[in-house]
């Protein structure tokens, strides 16, 4: 959002984020800031409901507390409600997928070598057991990562597991294009959208992946302890590798002798979880939906263009040029020849500028609460760092 003088102002009220009075926060891709309405909703739930146990929450209300979040998740993922699984963390789903799809020995799983470990490690474990082979593709800034993933596919490929936006570099995968290619070889597709949903439009129905999963504590504006997944129709017919009591069709029909799972994605919810985080995530997604997906993307684009142009004048280069279709706008990864990244991070921290060091670069996250002043503070500090 720009003023009449062309200055980029925040899309979300900065006063809603207490930390912004003390620091420049450019790290939503790591531990995201919580807005005041999210904090307020969590406090209200803790004070009014949670601390009172079943006096304020009946069994029926406990089961029902998932439905508000499921409705918001449908809208932010553009998916049907029966496909939305509410879980404790993204790793819970990613770690269970090998047991659901069980690639045959001698078949391959294709992944990105620098992807987030939660995506790759379940398959590395399967490979250790000689139940599949793993093939890695590098995220090269001079190449089209989606095309390289597609080039790695053949009739031995059982599955591709990939983040829609690479956490360290901001490289975006063309998921629809990749999905078309996986269909041609009969391979499944698992997508971690943690660094995408809430920052860019994620249309899970159009992607048509076997699984799309996201943590709730980054771009969705929530706190740890709850995550979301969109499960394909075929996986709604599978028994989860760890069937829990909450995944039953009637959770409080506590029959220990049978597994009677819900007929939709509710079967993937294991148990009692952090309901306070569930309430916070519901509010966080509400705020994003109010701001609007297109406005959030446009805001990040304006900030990214200003950042990259200013940083280049000081010798800092992005991992991918913004003209590259694979370059995201909300995650910018910078490098300057001769700059020591550890010392750079220390200098930024001393200036109360919070970023992350990922992949040997400075990673900047651009969120709706950021404004042009944040970019100016960052670039001014980077300029003063000696080579």
C-alpha positions, 0 to 999 in steps of 0.5 A: 500500500502506497501513500499519495507521496509514493511511500509504502506503508504497512498493510496491517496496522503496525500497532497490532504487533508489540515487537515493532515498537522495539525492532525491525522484524523481517522474519515471519518465515521463521517464528512469525509475529502474532497480531493483537487480535490473535493474542486477544483471542488466545487470552480470552480462550485461556481465561474464559474456557481453558482454565475451567476445564469441562465446566466451560467446555463439554465433550461436544464443544471440544469436538466442535471447536475444530469447525471454525478453523476448518471453515477458515482453512477451506477459504485460505486453501481453496479446498473442500471442508471434508479434505481439511485435516487439523493436526498438531504440526506439519511434520506429523503429516509429512512423517506419516505419508511414507506409511500411507503410500508405501513406494515399492523397493527400487522406485524413486522419490524426487526432492530438492537437496536444500528443501526443509528437512521435515520434507526430506527426512521421512524419505531418507529414513525409508531409503535407509530401510531399502524401501525406496531410492532418493534422488535430489535436485539442486535449487540453482538460481540460473535454472528453472527448479520446476523444470529440473524436477520434471526432468528427474521424473521417469517411470521409476518415480513413485513420488515427488516431495517438495516445498511450494516455496523454498524456505532458504531461497524463496524459489517458487515451484510451479505446482500445477506444471509439476502436477501435470508431469507427475501424473504422466509417470503415475507419481504422487505429489506431496507439497509443503505450503508452509512458506506459501499459504498466507503470503501467496494464493494457494489453490489446493483444489487446482494443485490437486496434490496428494497432500498439501500441508502447512504449519500454522505459526508462520505466514498464517499468523498463528502460534505453534501446536496446530497445523493444517493439511489438505488430503486427496480423496484417495488418502481419505480412504486410508487408515492413518499410520497412527490412528488416534482417538479424536479421528473417530467418527464419534470421538467420545464413543470411546470403544477401545475394541474398534477403529471407527474413523471419520469418513473425511479428513477428520480421521487424521486428527490424532488427539487433544491438541493445543486448543489455545493455538487452534483459536489463535490460528482461526483468528490469524487466518480471519485477519489474512482473509480480511486483508485479501490475498491479492493485496498481501501479494501486491504489498510484498511485491512493492516492498521486494522491488524497493528492497532489491533495487536498494540492496543492489546499489550496496552490492547485495544480490538476490538469489533470483532476480525478481524478473524470474517467474520462480522468484517469490516476493515475500522471501528475499535471500541476499548475498554480497561477495566478501560479506561474512553471513554470521557477522552480518547477522550479528550486526543486524541483531545489534541494530534490532533488525531481525532476519535469518541466516539460511543457506549462507545468505541473509533471508528477509521475510516481507509481511503485511505489517512491514513498511518502507521504513523497515527496508530503509533500516535494513539497507542502511545497516547492510551498507555499513557492514564491511566486506 
